Amino acid sequence: MNKRVKKKKTQYWEKLLKTFTNPETEINDKIFNYLLRAKILLIELGHMEFDDTKMQLLAPYVDEARETLLERAFFSDDYSAEVLESYLYKYELKREDEGTLIYLMECNTNNLEKKKCLINFCKRSNSMKISKIARNVEFGMELVKCIDVDFIKNTYQKNLQNPYILMAIAKNPITPQEIKKELKNVKGIKYAAQIRNIV
């Protein structure tokens, strides 16, 4: 399909989509597959809430589709850690996906298996930013449970500008009161308000 023809078809489908009241149901398999093959309006489709089968077809082309799949697998109890892992490794995650990975790593979840799966993936990332955050989050998960007060004190002194470590120290019930008092006044770092609220 040459550029001129594709432009006309794109304009046609853009106008048609605006007439749909519920695109996710009105775009049937035949229309969806045509748009996918022709690579028409893929970004618009990726922003919609299709089922996983369609989102997986869009995922190689649209970062929003990858984001949707990862968030569904991470938060929903209908998905196992194995499914989350398959989504993480199935697609060649790009720079556009960094925000989603960071968001998920920083979210609280009762499913530690999924959290560890995500962190292990991110630690292997080629992005220094992602791998560093993953290591900090992982260390923080252990630090929350630490029962060595001296270790907590030493870690605190070495990480006064590390929000992930300070957050974990703030959550630890045996953190000394003098440290909690300092954390109550922490400023100028990411999540400072959340850290203050914890203590």
C-alpha positions in Angstrom: 0.0 0.0 0.0 1.6 3.3 -1.1 1.6 6.3 1.2 -1.2 8.2 -0.7 -3.5 5.2 -0.5 -2.7 4.6 3.2 -3.3 8.2 4.0 -6.8 8.1 2.5 -7.6 4.8 4.2 -6.4 6.2 7.5 -8.6 9.2 7.1 -11.6 7.0 6.3 -11.1 4.8 9.3 -10.5 7.8 11.6 -13.9 9.3 10.6 -15.6 5.9 11.0 -14.1 5.3 14.4 -15.5 8.6 15.6 -19.0 7.3 14.9 -18.6 4.2 17.1 -20.0 4.5 20.6 -18.2 1.4 21.9 -15.2 0.7 19.6 -14.0 -2.3 21.6 -17.2 -4.2 20.7 -17.9 -2.6 17.3 -14.5 -3.3 15.9 -15.0 -7.0 15.1 -12.3 -9.5 14.3 -12.5 -8.8 10.6 -12.0 -5.0 11.0 -9.3 -5.4 13.6 -7.3 -7.8 11.6 -7.6 -5.6 8.5 -6.4 -2.5 10.4 -3.5 -4.6 12.0 -2.4 -5.9 8.6 -2.5 -2.5 7.0 -1.0 -0.9 10.1 -3.7 1.7 10.2 -4.6 3.5 13.5 -2.5 1.1 15.6 -1.8 3.7 18.2 -5.6 4.4 18.6 -6.3 0.7 18.8 -3.5 0.3 21.4 -5.3 2.8 23.7 -8.5 0.8 23.7 -9.4 -2.0 26.2 -9.4 -5.0 23.9 -9.1 -8.6 25.2 -5.6 -10.0 25.7 -5.5 -11.8 22.4 -5.9 -8.5 20.5 -3.6 -6.6 22.8 -0.9 -9.1 22.3 -1.2 -8.6 18.5 -0.8 -4.8 19.1 2.0 -5.1 21.7 4.9 -5.3 19.2 3.8 -2.0 17.7 2.2 0.1 20.5 3.7 0.7 23.9 0.3 1.4 25.4 -0.8 -2.2 24.5 2.3 -3.6 26.2 1.5 -1.4 29.3 -2.0 -2.7 29.4 -0.9 -6.3 29.3 1.8 -5.8 32.0 -0.6 -4.0 34.3 -3.3 -6.6 33.9 -0.9 -9.4 34.6 0.7 -7.7 37.6 -2.4 -6.5 39.4 -5.1 -9.1 38.6 -5.3 -12.3 40.5 -6.6 -13.9 37.2 -3.0 -13.9 36.0 -0.1 -16.0 37.4 3.5 -14.9 37.8 4.3 -17.2 34.9 2.0 -15.1 32.6 3.6 -11.9 33.8 7.0 -13.3 33.1 6.0 -14.4 29.7 4.8 -10.9 28.8 8.0 -9.4 30.2 10.2 -11.6 28.0 8.0 -11.9 25.0 8.3 -8.4 23.8 11.4 -6.4 23.1 10.7 -3.7 25.7 11.8 -0.2 24.7 12.7 3.0 26.3 9.0 4.0 26.2 8.3 1.0 28.6 10.6 2.3 31.3 7.9 4.3 33.0 5.6 1.3 33.2 8.3 -0.9 34.7 9.2 1.7 37.3 5.6 2.3 38.2 5.0 -1.5 38.7 8.2 -1.9 40.7 7.1 0.9 43.0 3.6 -0.3 43.5 2.6 -2.3 46.6 1.3 -5.8 45.9 0.5 -8.8 48.1 1.8 -11.1 45.4 5.5 -11.3 46.2 6.0 -13.9 43.5 5.0 -11.4 40.8 7.0 -8.6 42.4 10.2 -10.8 42.5 9.6 -11.9 38.9 9.4 -8.2 37.8 12.4 -7.2 39.8 14.5 -10.1 38.5 13.6 -9.1 35.0 14.4 -5.4 35.6 17.8 -6.2 37.3 18.9 -7.7 33.9 17.8 -4.6 32.0 20.3 -2.9 29.7 19.0 0.4 31.2 21.2 1.4 34.1 18.3 3.4 35.5 15.9 0.4 35.5 18.5 -2.1 36.9 19.5 0.4 39.7 15.9 1.0 40.8 15.3 -2.8 40.7 18.2 -3.4 43.0 17.1 -0.6 45.4 13.5 -1.9 45.5 14.7 -5.5 46.1 17.0 -4.3 48.9 14.2 -2.3 50.4 12.0 -5.3 50.5 14.5 -7.1 52.7 15.3 -4.0 54.7 11.6 -3.6 55.8 12.0 -7.0 57.6 15.5 -6.4 59.0 15.8 -7.0 62.8 19.4 -5.7 63.1 19.2 -2.1 64.4 22.9 -1.4 63.8 22.5 -2.4 60.2 19.5 -0.1 59.8 21.5 2.8 61.3 24.5 2.2 59.0 22.3 1.8 56.0 20.4 5.0 56.8 23.6 7.0 57.1 24.8 5.7 53.7 21.6 6.3 51.9 20.3 9.7 53.0 19.3 10.6 49.4 17.9 7.2 48.4 14.1 7.3 48.5 13.7 3.6 48.2 15.9 2.8 51.1 14.5 5.6 53.3 11.0 4.4 52.5 11.9 0.9 53.7 13.5 2.2 56.8 10.5 4.3 57.6 8.3 1.1 57.3 10.5 -1.0 59.5 8.8 -1.2 63.0 12.2 -1.4 64.8 13.7 1.6 63.2 15.1 3.8 66.1 13.0 6.8 67.0 15.8 9.3 66.3 15.9 8.2 62.7 12.1 8.3 62.4 12.2 11.9 63.7 14.6 12.8 61.0 12.5 11.0 58.4 9.5 13.0 59.6 11.3 16.1 58.2 12.8 14.7 55.1 12.6 17.0 52.1 14.1 17.4 48.6 13.9 13.8 47.5 11.5 11.7 45.5 8.6 10.4 47.7 9.5 12.7 50.6 5.9 13.3 51.4 5.1 9.6 51.5 8.1 8.9 53.7 7.0 11.6 56.1 3.5 10.2 56.2 4.7 6.7 57.0 6.6 7.7 60.2 
